[in-house]
Amino acid sequence: MIALIQRVSQASVHVEERLVGRIGPGLLALVAVQPQDNPSRIERMRERLLGYRVFPDETGRMNRSLTDTGGGLLLVSQFTLAADTAKGMRPSFTTAASPEHGLHCFQQLVETCRRHHPTVETGEFGAHMMVSLVNDGPVTFWLDS
């Protein structure tokens, strides 16, 4: 499982002009599921999303996590993060999970995050989404479980 996380002051997702998810300060996580992902990898990603220290403490150091700050988490499925871009001029998606496995694992990630954090929003799996964000910093990290 791969997540590209961005510390945001706000983020939202629309599908066909309908708002489906919105957060204030927190993390936007673009998430790709891979074929080998399983419950232990999903749990590890949940730990990293909620515990990764990317928010400033009182001295300005990145020393606080989403759990510490109580900020929002916006999870957006994005299979293109799992693309193989090593050859040619067109990405290959053979390294991404099948849609069925992707949906199952993404839903498990959302459920476990919601059990451990009060504010979790999502996009819409498989939909064409319009994602808006204000990156705070900018602060962006690539997480791999």
Summary of the structure (lengths in Angstrom):
residues: 145
radius of gyration: 14.9
end to end distance: 5.5
largest distance: 47.1
contacts: 457
relative contact order: 0.31
helix: 27%
strand: 40%
